[in-house]
Amino acid sequence: MKEIEGDMALEGTGNMGKRIVSRLRPNYIAVCQPKDMEKICPEGLYSQKYVSNYTCLGSSDPDEHYAFPSGHSSHSTYLTFIIIFYLQYRTPSFWGVIKHLIQLLVVVLSIFVCLSRVRDFKHRLSDISGGILLGILFGYGIIYLVLGGFKKKVKNLSDNYSLL
């Protein structure tokens, strides 16, 4: 249950960060489709000027202003951190290779989630990095500060039986 509370705290912190930073998503221009784009952003000398007065012809979703940090990256990294450490300290040693394969699969899936957000033009690498860092910090905090580091390690089955 503490893991769920940690995830809720992560969500609140991430949303607060999104509101404070208010960074546009990489696909904002394609979604907004500003009116008279050629007049607002002429090519050439003034192509890098800051534009604050424009009218969107496309959809103007408020979510387009909340790119940093990536929520998908922070949640997938947090969950990955919890699963990896749980498997490492709470599974019996006879799981061996299976445990490590599950851990590898979880890491690969988390990396896929993070990179798919860049591929879909929802985030930049810095948004993803911020989400990953946030997920690691909350995962570490829950595991070591709240749960005590999963100190109770499962004993081997062979420890329960002795040869006479």
DRENDO-1510 file (C-alpha; in Angstrom, 1 decimal, always signed):
<recs>
REC; n; res; u; v; w
REC; 1; MET; +0.0; +0.0; +0.0 .
REC; 2; LYS; +2.9; +2.4; +0.7 .
REC; 3; GLU; +3.9; +2.0; -3.0 .
REC; 4; ILE; +0.6; +3.3; -4.1 .
REC; 5; GLU; +0.8; +6.2; -1.7 .
REC; 6; GLY; +4.3; +6.9; -3.1 .
REC; 7; ASP; +2.9; +6.9; -6.7 .
REC; 8; MET; +0.2; +9.3; -5.7 .
REC; 9; ALA; +2.8; +11.6; -4.2 .
REC; 10; LEU; +4.8; +11.3; -7.4 .
REC; 11; GLU; +1.8; +12.3; -9.4 .
REC; 12; GLY; +1.1; +15.3; -7.3 .
REC; 13; THR; +4.8; +16.4; -7.4 .
REC; 14; GLY; +5.0; +15.9; -11.2 .
REC; 15; ASN; +1.8; +17.8; -11.8 .
REC; 16; MET; +3.0; +20.7; -9.6 .
REC; 17; GLY; +6.3; +20.7; -11.6 .
REC; 18; LYS; +4.3; +20.8; -14.9 .
REC; 19; ARG; +2.3; +23.8; -13.7 .
REC; 20; ILE; +5.4; +25.7; -12.5 .
REC; 21; VAL; +7.5; +25.1; -15.6 .
REC; 22; SER; +4.7; +25.2; -18.1 .
REC; 23; ARG; +6.8; +24.1; -21.0 .
REC; 24; LEU; +5.2; +23.6; -24.4 .
REC; 25; ARG; +5.3; +20.1; -26.0 .
REC; 26; PRO; +7.4; +19.6; -29.2 .
REC; 27; ASN; +4.2; +19.1; -31.3 .
REC; 28; TYR; +2.6; +22.3; -30.1 .
REC; 29; ILE; +2.8; +24.2; -33.5 .
REC; 30; ALA; +1.3; +21.2; -35.4 .
REC; 31; VAL; -1.6; +20.9; -32.9 .
REC; 32; CYS; -2.2; +24.7; -32.6 .
REC; 33; GLN; -1.8; +25.5; -36.3 .
REC; 34; PRO; -1.4; +29.3; -35.7 .
REC; 35; LYS; -3.2; +31.7; -38.1 .
REC; 36; ASP; -0.9; +33.5; -40.6 .
REC; 37; MET; +2.1; +31.4; -39.6 .
REC; 38; GLU; +4.2; +33.0; -42.4 .
REC; 39; LYS; +3.5; +36.5; -41.1 .
REC; 40; ILE; +4.2; +35.6; -37.5 .
REC; 41; CYS; +7.4; +33.6; -38.1 .
REC; 42; PRO; +8.9; +34.8; -41.4 .
REC; 43; GLU; +12.0; +32.9; -42.6 .
REC; 44; GLY; +15.3; +34.7; -42.5 .
REC; 45; LEU; +16.5; +37.4; -40.1 .
REC; 46; TYR; +13.7; +37.3; -37.5 .
REC; 47; SER; +13.0; +33.6; -37.7 .
REC; 48; GLN; +14.0; +33.0; -34.0 .
REC; 49; LYS; +11.9; +35.8; -32.5 .
REC; 50; TYR; +9.6; +35.1; -29.5 .
REC; 51; VAL; +5.9; +35.2; -30.5 .
REC; 52; SER; +3.3; +35.7; -27.8 .
REC; 53; ASN; +0.3; +37.0; -29.7 .
REC; 54; TYR; -1.3; +34.4; -32.1 .
REC; 55; THR; -4.6; +32.7; -32.8 .
REC; 56; CYS; -4.9; +28.9; -32.9 .
REC; 57; LEU; -6.9; +27.4; -35.8 .
REC; 58; GLY; -6.5; +23.9; -34.5 .
REC; 59; SER; -7.2; +22.6; -31.0 .
REC; 60; SER; -5.9; +24.5; -28.1 .
REC; 61; ASP; -5.6; +21.8; -25.4 .
REC; 62; PRO; -4.2; +23.1; -22.1 .
REC; 63; ASP; -2.3; +19.8; -21.8 .
REC; 64; GLU; +0.0; +21.1; -24.5 .
REC; 65; HIS; +1.6; +23.4; -22.0 .
REC; 66; TYR; +2.6; +20.7; -19.5 .
REC; 67; ALA; +5.6; +18.8; -21.0 .
REC; 68; PHE; +8.2; +18.9; -18.2 .
REC; 69; PRO; +8.6; +16.5; -16.4 .
REC; 70; SER; +7.3; +13.5; -18.3 .
REC; 71; GLY; +4.6; +11.8; -16.2 .
REC; 72; HIS; +4.9; +8.5; -18.2 .
REC; 73; SER; +8.6; +8.4; -17.6 .
REC; 74; SER; +8.4; +9.2; -13.9 .
REC; 75; HIS; +5.7; +6.5; -13.3 .
REC; 76; SER; +7.4; +3.8; -15.4 .
REC; 77; THR; +10.8; +4.5; -13.7 .
REC; 78; TYR; +9.2; +4.5; -10.2 .
REC; 79; LEU; +7.4; +1.2; -10.9 .
REC; 80; THR; +10.5; -0.3; -12.4 .
REC; 81; PHE; +12.6; +0.7; -9.4 .
REC; 82; ILE; +10.1; -0.8; -7.0 .
REC; 83; ILE; +9.7; -4.1; -9.0 .
REC; 84; ILE; +13.5; -4.6; -9.4 .
REC; 85; PHE; +14.3; -4.1; -5.7 .
REC; 86; TYR; +11.3; -6.1; -4.6 .
REC; 87; LEU; +12.4; -9.1; -6.8 .
REC; 88; GLN; +16.0; -8.7; -5.7 .
REC; 89; TYR; +15.3; -8.8; -2.0 .
REC; 90; ARG; +12.0; -10.7; -1.6 .
REC; 91; THR; +12.2; -13.7; -4.0 .
REC; 92; PRO; +13.8; -17.0; -3.1 .
REC; 93; SER; +17.3; -17.7; -4.4 .
REC; 94; PHE; +16.1; -20.7; -6.5 .
REC; 95; TRP; +14.4; -18.2; -8.9 .
REC; 96; GLY; +17.9; -17.3; -10.1 .
REC; 97; VAL; +17.9; -16.6; -13.8 .
REC; 98; ILE; +14.1; -16.2; -14.0 .
REC; 99; LYS; +14.3; -13.3; -11.5 .
REC; 100; HIS; +17.0; -11.6; -13.5 .
REC; 101; LEU; +15.1; -12.1; -16.8 .
REC; 102; ILE; +12.0; -10.5; -15.3 .
REC; 103; GLN; +14.1; -7.6; -14.0 .
REC; 104; LEU; +15.6; -7.1; -17.4 .
REC; 105; LEU; +12.2; -7.2; -19.1 .
REC; 106; VAL; +10.9; -4.6; -16.7 .
REC; 107; VAL; +13.9; -2.3; -17.4 .
REC; 108; VAL; +13.5; -2.7; -21.2 .
REC; 109; LEU; +9.7; -1.9; -21.0 .
REC; 110; SER; +10.4; +1.2; -18.9 .
REC; 111; ILE; +13.0; +2.4; -21.5 .
REC; 112; PHE; +10.5; +1.7; -24.3 .
REC; 113; VAL; +7.9; +3.8; -22.5 .
REC; 114; CYS; +10.3; +6.7; -22.0 .
REC; 115; LEU; +11.6; +6.7; -25.6 .
REC; 116; SER; +8.2; +6.2; -27.1 .
REC; 117; ARG; +7.2; +9.6; -25.6 .
REC; 118; VAL; +10.1; +11.2; -27.6 .
REC; 119; ARG; +9.2; +9.3; -30.7 .
REC; 120; ASP; +5.5; +10.5; -30.5 .
REC; 121; PHE; +6.7; +14.1; -30.2 .
REC; 122; LYS; +5.1; +14.5; -26.8 .
REC; 123; HIS; +8.4; +15.2; -24.9 .
REC; 124; ARG; +12.0; +16.2; -25.4 .
REC; 125; LEU; +14.9; +14.2; -24.0 .
REC; 126; SER; +15.2; +16.7; -21.1 .
REC; 127; ASP; +11.5; +16.1; -20.2 .
REC; 128; ILE; +12.1; +12.4; -20.1 .
REC; 129; SER; +15.3; +12.9; -18.1 .
REC; 130; GLY; +13.4; +14.9; -15.5 .
REC; 131; GLY; +10.7; +12.3; -15.3 .
REC; 132; ILE; +13.3; +9.5; -14.9 .
REC; 133; LEU; +15.1; +11.4; -12.1 .
REC; 134; LEU; +11.8; +12.1; -10.3 .
REC; 135; GLY; +10.8; +8.4; -10.6 .
REC; 136; ILE; +14.2; +7.2; -9.2 .
REC; 137; LEU; +14.1; +9.7; -6.3 .
REC; 138; PHE; +10.6; +8.7; -5.3 .
REC; 139; GLY; +11.4; +5.0; -5.8 .
REC; 140; TYR; +14.5; +5.3; -3.6 .
REC; 141; GLY; +12.5; +7.3; -1.0 .
REC; 142; ILE; +9.7; +4.7; -0.8 .
REC; 143; ILE; +12.0; +1.7; -0.7 .
REC; 144; TYR; +14.7; +2.9; +1.8 .
REC; 145; LEU; +13.0; +5.6; +3.8 .
REC; 146; VAL; +9.4; +4.2; +4.1 .
REC; 147; LEU; +9.7; +0.5; +3.6 .
REC; 148; GLY; +13.1; +0.1; +5.3 .
REC; 149; GLY; +14.9; -1.3; +2.2 .
REC; 150; PHE; +13.0; -4.6; +2.0 .
REC; 151; LYS; +15.3; -5.9; +4.8 .
REC; 152; LYS; +13.5; -9.2; +5.3 .
REC; 153; LYS; +15.1; -11.5; +2.7 .
REC; 154; VAL; +13.4; -14.8; +1.9 .
REC; 155; LYS; +15.4; -17.8; +3.1 .
REC; 156; ASN; +16.3; -20.6; +0.9 .
REC; 157; LEU; +14.1; -23.7; +1.1 .
REC; 158; SER; +17.2; -25.8; +1.9 .
REC; 159; ASP; +17.6; -23.7; +5.1 .
REC; 160; ASN; +14.4; -25.2; +6.5 .
REC; 161; TYR; +15.7; -28.8; +6.1 .
REC; 162; SER; +18.8; -30.3; +7.6 .
REC; 163; LEU; +20.5; -33.5; +6.7 .
REC; 164; LEU; +20.7; -35.9; +9.6 .
</recs>
